[in-house]
Amino acid sequence: MGQTCERSSLACVAVSSKEIRIGLLGFGNVGSALAGQIVSRSEAIAERTGISLSISRVAVRDVARKRPGLDKRRATDDPAAVVASPNVDVVVELMGGIEPAKTLILSALRNGKPVITGNKELIAAHGAELFAAADRAGVDLLFEAAVAGGIPLIRPLRESLIGERIHRVLGIVNGTTNFILTKMAEQGQDYTEALAEAQALGYAEADPTADVGGHDAASKAAIIATMAFGQQVTAKDVPREGIDLVSAADVSFAKELGHVIKLLAVAEDHDGELTVRVYPAMIPLTHPLASVRQAFNAVFVEGEDVGRLMFYGRGAGGGPTASAVLGDVIDASTNLLQGSHASIGALGKMRKLPESALRSSFYLNLEVTDQPGVLAAVATVFAKHLVSIESMEQAGLGGNARIVFITHECNESDMKRCLSDLRKLKAVKRIVSTLRVIEDR
Ligand SMILES: NC(=O)c1ccc[n+]([C@@H]2O[C@H](COP(=O)([O-])OP(=O)(O)OC[C@H]3O[C@@H](n4cnc5c(N)ncnc54)[C@H](OP(=O)(O)O)[C@@H]3O)[C@@H](O)[C@H]2O)c1
């Protein structure tokens, strides 16, 4: 670190900015974009903040590979050496995965070095342990980039909204699935076609499971819920359903019923008990999240006094994600120089809402026999299980007859029993699909 200026005027800061040397673990999409931003903006950052940023060491797996923007003399394949280096003040972890990232971060924190990471998987699995280690060391562990890439969300939740009573957070936090669902809704593509296009454009991996199966969104949901409600929620606490079973027919019925289908991270507080889940849901076209198209992300927060807030932008990509990392780097550097740090605060154990108390509205798509009396038979089963109908559409004829319903909010276990009884009806050939429906409240 450079010398601390005795006076606090801007002029003083500009002439004697304090140097912060970064140890960068990972030089992939985000790491290389961060390096580029630091090089091109370091002067402006120094003028504005009094901090002169430089990257002193970089860890990669393959040191031999040519990488524009990386001075080979600074590169190593030993990330532990970067963390331990006396020439590193702040560690930025952009490798991903649980290990060795976790061990490296704990080691940096133990040595009094603030850490910035974009590693959602790690924070969602071991956040509480890592936050405690940062608190013990009295330095920052910041992870703005871990959820919704370039969109400022973690800092608003942990700072601006810390005093707010948040009731519900709805997030479109996976760009790949939002891209696929947008293609299905707007171009009539089926799931396989839309996935293939996402893969061709680089939005989806060759193995898309982490995205389409909801795993990535579940990690983000856990982090959002932890920040919003102050309880320790891990990815394992988040039941998830992916979008692989969403059909072109569902998307088209959604449209007819004035809705659109989105993969949502849903975190709700019910008087201190939480539900945190990931599932594809229909949302009304009037809801602000309905307009979030393509690979964009948005997180919709409902608070008691603040009302409804929406954070919207690019949830992934090297540049946007690195921008969030850079903000954290400057914040952590400022705190380091001032000998302070931003604590997450006390986190309670997660208190889960019992399954029997879960409530939702539903969309049901039933393939039925084309005979009189079908509707009455179905309505009788609905009434028996206290499920009331908000809207209904009939489609197709003969062997292809369909009835689709949107129900009012009902108990989810009542809906399970209702579906089981519907399966027993002669008039119902099969339940083609069910989806939850988010109300625009
Ligand atoms: N990409 C995004 O849009 C995005 C958005 C939000 C959050 N994130 C998170 O940001 C992190 C980085 O993502 P990314 O897309 O930049 O990943 P990436 O392109 O796969 O880059 C990973 C980098 O880490 C290096 N690395 C991995 N394991 C290593 C090890 N054991 N030792 C040394 N170096 C190692 C790799 O080295 P080689 O280059 O030699 O293989 C590579 O440079 C992840 O946690 C990710 O979840 C990414």
The ligand as a Gaussian input file, in Angstrom:
#p B3LYP/6-31G(d) Opt

LIG

0 1
 N      -19.333000     -15.390000     -16.937000
 C      -20.337000     -14.730000     -16.403000
 O      -21.151000     -14.111000     -17.079000
 C      -20.516000     -14.730000     -14.900000
 C      -21.584000     -13.999000     -14.340000
 C      -21.717000     -13.962000     -12.947000
 C      -20.830000     -14.676000     -12.153000
 N      -19.824000     -15.388000     -12.750000
 C      -18.922000     -16.142000     -11.878000
 O      -17.601000     -15.617000     -12.013000
 C      -16.655000     -16.677000     -11.876000
 C      -15.753000     -16.722000     -13.115000
 O      -16.565000     -16.978000     -14.245000
 P      -15.943000     -16.972000     -15.736000
 O      -17.097000     -17.035000     -16.656000
 O      -14.959000     -15.866000     -15.888000
 O      -15.177000     -18.390000     -15.741000
 P      -14.134000     -18.936000     -16.825000
 O      -14.227000     -18.141000     -18.082000
 O      -14.305000     -20.395000     -16.859000
 O      -12.701000     -18.591000     -16.155000
 C      -12.211000     -19.283000     -15.049000
 C      -10.739000     -18.902000     -14.879000
 O      -10.257000     -19.494000     -13.684000
 C       -9.062000     -20.215000     -13.957000
 N       -9.024000     -21.362000     -13.035000
 C      -10.007000     -22.248000     -12.782000
 N       -9.605000     -23.149000     -11.864000
 C       -8.338000     -22.814000     -11.541000
 C       -7.374000     -23.361000     -10.666000
 N       -7.624000     -24.447000      -9.927000
 N       -6.173000     -22.746000     -10.575000
 C       -5.895000     -21.655000     -11.315000
 N       -6.759000     -21.081000     -12.165000
 C       -7.975000     -21.664000     -12.273000
 C       -9.156000     -20.619000     -15.411000
 O       -7.865000     -20.844000     -15.929000
 P       -7.670000     -21.258000     -17.486000
 O       -8.052000     -20.029000     -18.269000
 O       -6.219000     -21.583000     -17.608000
 O       -8.585000     -22.419000     -17.728000
 C       -9.844000     -19.392000     -16.009000
 O       -8.887000     -18.406000     -16.309000
 C      -17.465000     -17.952000     -11.616000
 O      -17.596000     -18.156000     -10.243000
 C      -18.823000     -17.615000     -12.226000
 O      -19.888000     -18.330000     -11.641000
 C      -19.647000     -15.433000     -14.092000

